Amino acid sequence: MKLEWIIKVIIFILLSIALTSPITVDKSDPLNRHGKDIVLAIDASGSMNASGFDEENLLSNGSRVSRFELAKMIATDFIEGRVSDNVGVVLYGDFAFIASPITYEKNIIVEMLRYLSQGMAGQNTAIGEAIAMSVRAFKHSHAKTKIIILLTDGAHNSGQISPKDALKLAQEQKIKIYTIAMGPKGEADAHLLEKIAQESEGKFFSATSAKELQEVYDEIDKLESSKIKSKEYLQKDFHYQLLLLLACGFLLFLLYREIRR
């Protein structure tokens, strides 16, 4: 009888605790991270379809990779390494469009990149449109640090918005622009890209090989970070189910003992 009395007390205690619905709260926020908002503006013009960027443009099967595909591969590595940042992608050619809005969901961006192809936005190079559309991508951004990383292997020759006017839009929003001239020297308009970077308090880079392009992204990777403001996120784990299960177990044990008598 003493054992049954103890078990009944335990059952009562377990049910009482279960009624209070004990939980474990993980107060974390995957969006409120120490980071920045970054938009990658990637050139998808006709010249980006060229292969032979350098001897490193080779896949394991020996086939050559276009500049565009190489840019996507290195951008993918960069995105996957942005642990604390939100990232978006803008694709441009004759015009520009937001291929992926700024988000923390890196796997979604990487998956989207796979479906982007050279020529989707036309064959020319609208750098002004690329900057303007990138600025538009920051519409709902609350990050203190906003960065555009603009990559191209050509010169501005298309679009209704001039690089000068687009640069003003970026300056008004205090957005830094880091420009990358991809390919042999002289192909991209280094003077324009350097001017855009300088006047937006960014930095200009030149990459004549796959290795140098990777090093450019590695350097950008070390940029300052800031606090991103967004909604708080609470993860709650409820434990009453376990308590109820234990109580039921003890109750079944008592019933079993009663039947055996």
Order of alpha helices (4+ residues) and beta strands (2+ residues): alpha-beta-beta-beta-alpha-beta-beta-alpha-alpha-beta-alpha-beta-alpha-beta-alpha-beta-beta-alpha
